[in-house]
Amino acid sequence: MARIAKNEDSNVLARLAVQMWNSHTVDELEREFIEELNSETTVFFIKFVNSLPVGFAQCSLRNDYVEGTESSPVGYLEGIFVIEEYRKNGFAKELLCACEMWAKDMGCIEFASDCELDNMTSLIFHIKMGFDETNRIICFKKKL
């Protein structure tokens, strides 16, 4: 069963998360997670097999506009990751369900997420988990 992460899990979370968000370091993520672990609007769940952490999910409450939604706050899946050799065991679904239950308990009636346009694995996961695609965008910037 997935359980809610505690402050002392910050390093475990960061070591899992850096495998997904590899443009960051473990130290950067751990510092960020320590702050978020003490937030009332963010929660992390960790999945263990025996005593080995094999996956995590981070979700939050978003009060700003969330693409395709009509309510506020909206539960939002910020990230979900399962170590490759533990995939296809229903662990990501279990983590997502824990996030959805938390969001419901926090008063949300909608739950949302996103993925990069080229992340087909994530797109397929979201569709299998019952998400409806609401929009596709490409963002731009330039220096002035």
C-alpha angles and dihedrals in degrees: 000000000000115000135197112266120241131207091268089059094065094104093046089051092048092050090053095042096050088064088063101030096041095163086077132064127238089248093052093049093045092053090050093046094050088059093044094046087065094049122104091213099054131060134180126204123199125202117211129191104203098322096325117107106228104167148001142196130204122201134171144181113257118199096177121082113298115200112260097005131115104195140062135254099031123193108237130197103221095179143342128190138172123185108256098245090054096051123112091041097100093256095125090050090050091051092047092050090052089053092048092050090050091050091050090050088052090056101262121147095184134048125197143179142170142211138191115275092245097044099104093168090059093043091053091047092051093049092048089051092056102260118146118219109242105178147346122218141173114209124213138197140175135185118250 
